[in-house]
Amino acid sequence: MKKGKVISGLLAVSLLTSTPWAVLAESPKWQNVNVNEEKDGSLFNSENYDFMKFSKIGGKLAEIDQQSNRVKVEVKGTSSDGHPLYVVTIADPTTQGKFGKIQALRKRMFKNPGKAQDWIKANPDFKVPIMINGSIHGTEFVGTDAVMQLIERFATQNDAETKKILANNILIFNVVQNPDGRVDATRFNGEGIDLNRDFITQSQPETRETVELLKEWNPMVFLDTHGYVKNYGPNLQGLIEPCTPPHNPNYEYDLYNKWAYAQAEAMEAEIMEDKASFEGNLYQTMNGSYIPQRDDAAGWDDYPPIFTPMYAMYHGAYGHTLEAPTNDEDGVRWMYNAIMGSLKYATENKEAMITDQIEIFKRGINFDHPTHQDGHFPNAYILPVDEKDPTVTQKAVNHLINNDIEVVQASKAFTAGGKSYGKGTYIVKMDQAKAGLANTMLWDGEDISNDTPAMYDISAWSLPELWGFEANPVHEAVNITASKVNQVAGQGSIAGKGPFLIPNSSVKAVNLVNTLLQQGVTVKRDEESGNFYAVAAANQVSAAVKESGLQIGTAAVPKSAQAIDSLKVAILKDGGMGKVQSHSGTKLALKRLGFDVTEVTPVEVADNGLNGYDVFVYSGTESLISTNLSAANKEFGFQNAGQYDTFKANVSSFVNGGGKYIAVGAGASRATKTLGLTDDTINSGGSNSNGIVQVNYEGTGVTAGYGKNDLGFVYRPVSYTGTENDKVLASFGDGDFFLAGHWADSGRSTVLDPQEASGQAVIVKEQDKDVTLIGLEAGFRDHTDYLFRLLSNAIFTK
């Protein structure tokens, strides 16, 4: 629920009238917390304690701010639900007014890193930025509580250790990275997104705020506070990274690991030195903390850049996830001690650590990566632009720039890598400071199925392949006349008198179609190509076209094209089953496509049916329709067995009445079988399997705009057999169709392995009812833009 109140006048005044340098950032509007809606704990936690509620944090920060001349309190934006994102910066008072100079000096690391290293040697009193991220998962309360204790200490205390740390460091606290989750006692934010999976996509305001902080400071150390991990090893309580293999090959991992491992052991030592202060037996008998790299071989990797510390590592930070053992005051103490251990270690080793951080940028600028094979990093990536629909490439360019990656644009036509490119083509040259981040965003990825038995999360995420733009690696010098790009602000245009062809080419194109439908414009769709035709005068559609960024012209409407309607879509809401909202990525994809989307819970469908909706989307776990739920999951599903019966009857009635049903993914496909809407055999891969696959699409109707040897994405892969009553719309490629990620042979007959899936159906439509099963993850975490049109195609296909 959105909170409708404004922030209290007392807090606003106290922040604005504090010490001269403790001023708010540019006045974002936020909504105050209704304290009656704040949860006291989470059913997903085995322990709960009296943690600091989010509604109390702003007032406490204002109180601390009034007591100290070391503190800068800012609101750097708002969360998905409109809550303030507090950032507190603490430094020795002599540093006041010099933050801009310090940040400017750090930016010089990206231009002349050698001189920056020399300057460090000559100026040992240089202040090092260290960033601590509070409670990115809302139910992991101890992180923010420890952060608040540390803020109070460093703002007000004068012991020798505090003064020494402040003499050498600037401390940046992202106090509550997920206010929505803290208020609602959920893992994710108000949109249902796990923010610690969003750092390659950056779909959420909370993620983008953290990215801006990382770019602003380029911290030497980045600590991300989590919970709850215990007994991963004999009497090893809590977890401190660095990680097990595989390590992403785009890191300069030798420079990171040179300091990260020793820093982890320093954090562990600080915890153990305070062992007598813990109250619980778990802590009193602990032998240390679990450090994955030291204590394990696989299963807790740092491979994907979706996690906050891993993303920070591409900005040169020594990034660590810290997982407290328990959700109680002992857990807060563990976290506090771990952070203190890191601060002490960084203070003692700052000159050598920052020198090696700068070395990462030097390697990038010099195109010198001594631990990488020749050819791993191309000399450049070339990003050509579709003149009619440049929107996908423009989104990519802006994303790269927003991540501190330099992009240039060709001033005239040129040739590179044996291909010709026109004026206006974008180029990412790889002799730049953050080349590792550029490459991890733009490369195709790799198949690591045989490299490790298990992965923690996704193993492939290629922006070109999953966003749908071209990024061609070139392994030769690219010397062209080009200008630096600071931001792309594309504007669409319209030519002719109509009707107007809108190609089925991108998310923006489909969004334009839905905008016009909602404005009452007649739009027809050709099922063969999937293209759209706006039957209207230019002045009726020009404003929407300009906003879309597409270049639209007049075209004849095919005789087979049929008028389409503005449709109301319901999506089955997973409120937090298994600590995730698995429907949220698909929901956001549908919203970005421009559809009118409403979340409906299983109980709401059981009680009210689906009257008033044209489309019902199931994109989530089959457990949503289970009648045997745990206490933690009970609130998200049926409250009694009778509700399942009415749910099934209402969905069947909806489909039999001409409603459109779409299932996305393995869980939804199995649920569809349970509901009796398909007689297909649902073959599911392991939950640890995911990646980019080669797919043969039929190319019309539901798969219009896609072709043979095209791309898809799977997460817990699924295929369909026994499809005699279906129309098969897409199949996995034959042979070695798995292109990048991790999908190993399981050795179990009940689990779908890649060699079994080869050539099998992955998108099917029932012949006798409007039921479509999409085995690809078409809306995965709002990341797979290229596949979003499978959803719009399925909705619009008659």
Buried (B, 14 or more C-beta within 10 A) or exposed (E): EEBEEEBEEEBBEBBEEBBEBBEBEEEBEBBBBEEEEBBEBBBBBEBBBEBBBBBBBBBBBBEBBBEBBBBBBBBBBBBBBBBBBBBBBBBBEEBBEEBEEBBEBBBBBBEBBEEBBEBBEEEEEBBBBBBBBBBBBBBBBBBBBBBBBBBBBBBEEEEEEBEBBBBBBBBBBBBBBBBBBBBBBBBBBBBBBBBBBBBBBBBBBBBBBBBBBBBBBBBBBBBBBBBBBBEBBEEBBBBBBBBBBBBBBBBBBEBBBBBBBBBBBBBBBBBBEBBEEBEBEBBEEBEBBBBBBBBBEBBBBBBBBBBBBBBBBBBBBBBBBBBBBBBBBBBBBBBBBBBBBBBBBBBEBBBEBBBBBBBBBBBBBEBEBEEBEEEEBBBBBBBBBBEBBBBBBBBBBBBBBBBBBBBBBBEEEBEBBEEEBEEBBBBBBBBBBBBBBBBBBBBBBBBBBEBBEBBBBBBBBBBBBBBBBBBBBBEEEBEBEBEEBEEBEBEBEBEEEBBBBBBBBBBBBBBBBBBBBEEEBBBBBBBEBBBBBBBBEBEBBBEBBBBBBBBBEBBEBBEEBEEBEBBBBBBBBBBBBBBBBBBBBBBBBBBBBBBBBBBBBBBBBBEEBBEEBBBBBBBBBBBBBBEEBEEBBEBBBBEEEEBBEBBBEBBBEBBEEEBBBBBBBBBBBBBBBBBEBBEBEBBBBBEBBBBBBBBBBBBBBBBBBBEEEBBBBBBBBBBBBEBEEBBBBBBBBEEEBBBBBBBBEBEEEEBBBBEBBBBBBBBBBBEEBBBBBBBBBBBBBBBBBBBBBBBBBBBBBE
